[in-house]
Every structure is written in structure tokens, then in C-alpha cells.
Amino acid sequence: MESGKVITMYSYRIKDETGKLRTIATGKSTKTEATAYLMELHKLGKLLPETKSRVPTIESYSAEFWKFDGPRVQSALLRKRLTPAYCNANHRTLELHWWPVYGKKRLDELTVRDIEALITLKSKGDPSDGTKPLSTKMTNQIILAMKAVYAEAVRLGDLDSSPFEKVQAVQLKKTARGMLTPKEAFQLLANPAHFETPVLWALNLTAATTGARAGELLGLKVKYVHDDRIEIRGVKRAKVGFAEDTKTGERGFRFIPLPKATATALATLCKDKKPDDFVFGELPFYITSQSISEALEKAGMMSKKERVDRGVDFHSWRHWYNTMIRGKASDVALRSTTGHQTEAMTQNYSHQLEEHLVEVRTAQDKVFAALGAMQAK
């Protein structure tokens, strides 16, 4: 003070939710008053002031964000479509990839550098602790799961801005999907011994002849298998489990006819099982692509490297089915079984076959025959 008198003001130090040590003034000028004040605050559980600066942690703020029955999702459902499986997958993503690394940070402390560091970690992995690199698609999904949280925080006024606004998505490395030729597919599926178990043979046979997705087949229950068709009413996803849902929601619920060979194979699997049992049992999700890879090697048809180079995996059966049936049934009928919603997707799943080349060559010979005659003169 100007008079030269010294006034002592007491303060105290306490760690906040993130472990950061904060200094807070008591407004008291004597030790006795400050002590009494602190005891009262402790009694009320208010040693950390209830101020705007007391921002929640990332984990606490996002804990209920993706819960399907929670208020945020229920409110969002009034404006757009969200499936339980999608929400559960995003919640699991936060649990596995965000909370262990940045969960204790305050919501407003996450920086662009933090996000970029997580992208690098997920994309490249960390040999020191055995963390394997993830695909660019999965890395982007991890970022989007938390980006949505921050976008909502800004919309509600809980944050002024989001660090994700300055983060660019990882560029996807597009790999062309390949498929087996008709000759290769028939050769592979003709002998169940090519597969490790009869169940895996039946799984691949059903995928090839119905075009159903891997998750739809793993989630296929006995009660949805009929004499001449199967009913797609659910899906099983890795780390999420079974849900009465499909990739396109209820629009994806559908019937798919069964050829006799597939109907017989499924009837055998369903025998002595209960209606709610899974037709293919409790197979892990990774077994789908592993089964076709091992079968191709066992049959002496294709090495793992050749398969990877050609882009053949379990999902290739869906492409194969679409290609084999297209032109033999209308595109509308075909989409009713694949669950595709657009002509563009039907086209995307169509591949060139040898028979297409033969058909065009025959037309060429007819149309361009005059050119040959002219050259002969």
C-alpha cells in the first residue's frame, strides 16, 4: 500500500481433475480466518471453485456421448439416422483409443498437436510396446469419433472452438477389391476338404451364393433360416457383438433365396440347434478372411501373397455374387437381395468376366466384319 503498510493475503494450492496444481486465493488476511475458511470449503466439498474455468475432462464429457439410450443420441435421432451398432462402435473407440491417452485432459486443453500425435501413433504403431499400425480407414474413424464430441461442445457453447477444425483426415490408400474367377470359385467351393472345418466351408458357400456380408452371416440365427431362403435381421460386429441392425439400418432387412446346395448345408448346421442360436456358432470376426486365405493355399490355388496382390478376401464373395447374378436377374431384384440402395453400388460391385469378353468379341466380329473384307481386297 502507499502508506507502506503490508497486508498479507492467504492462498492455498490444490490439484484439479487433471492433476494440475492450482493456486487459489482465500481472500483472507489472517491465518486463522484462512484456516477456518478452508475447513468450511472442505466440509462442503468446494475446495475447487465452481467457476467457468472448471472445465470437465475429455473422458467425463464424452462418457455418455455415444450411448444409444443417452440424451445426446436420442436428441440426434430426431435429425438423422444413428444405429445402435454405430453408436456402440464409436463409444468403444473412445474407450480404447482416446481415454487412455487424453482422457484426463481438460476438454479445452486438447490441441492440434495432440490429435496429430495420436494420428501418427495409430498410423505407424509403436514397436516399443507392441502397438501395431492401424489402417488409414480405422485411424480416420478414431478421429471422427471424438471430432463429433467437440463439434457438439462448440454447438452447445461449452467450447469456443474445436481443434479438429484444423486437422485433416488421413488420406485413404485405396486398394481395388478383386475376386475369384467363376472357375476358381467353383473349384474352391466344390470340395469342403479345402476348408479347415465344414462350418467354414458352409460359411464361404453361403457368402458366395447369397452375397450376404460377413457380419450378417456371423449374426445369422437359426430362426431366420427357412427351407428356400434366409432372412437378414441382424449383424454381428467385432468388439460390439450382435445387434438387430444392418449396415443400412432397417432398410437392410431382407430375404435372400437359397440355391439347393446352400440350403442343404445350412439345414445340416441348424440341426439340433435352438432358434436363437447362431447358425455358424461363435466364430471370431477375423476368421472370415482367414478361412478363404487358408482354403486357397490348401487347395494349391493361390498363395497368400498372390491373394493379397489380387485383392481377394471374404468380402470378395459379395462382389462375386453381384457379378454372377447381374444380367441374369434385374438390377432391382438383385439389389433387393444384396441390400444395396443405389444403381451406383450395384455397378461398383460388378466385375468383368471372361464371358463378357467373349460376348463383346462375337459382337465385334459381326459389326466390324466389313473391315476385314476391305483389307482382303
Buried (B, 14 or more C-beta within 10 A) or exposed (E): EEEEEEEEEBEBEBEBBBEEEBEBEBEBEEEEEBBEBBEEBEEEEEEBEEEEEEBBBBBBBBBEBBBBEBEBBEEBEEEEEBBBBBBBBBBBBBBEBBBEBBBBBBBBBBEEEBBBEBBEBBBEBEEEEEEEBBBBEBBBBBBBBBBBBBBBBBEEEBBEEBBBEEBEEBEEEEEEBBBBEBEBBEBBBEEBEBBBEEBBBBBBBBBBBBBBBBBBBBBBBBBBBEEEBBBBBBBBBEEBEBBEBBBBBEEBBBBBBBEEEBBEBBEEBBEEBEEEBBBBEEBEBEBBBBBBBBBBBBBEBBEEEEBBEBBBBBBBBBBBBBBBBBBEEEBEEBBBBBBBEEEEBBEEBBBEBEEEEEEEEEEEEEEEEEEEEEEEE
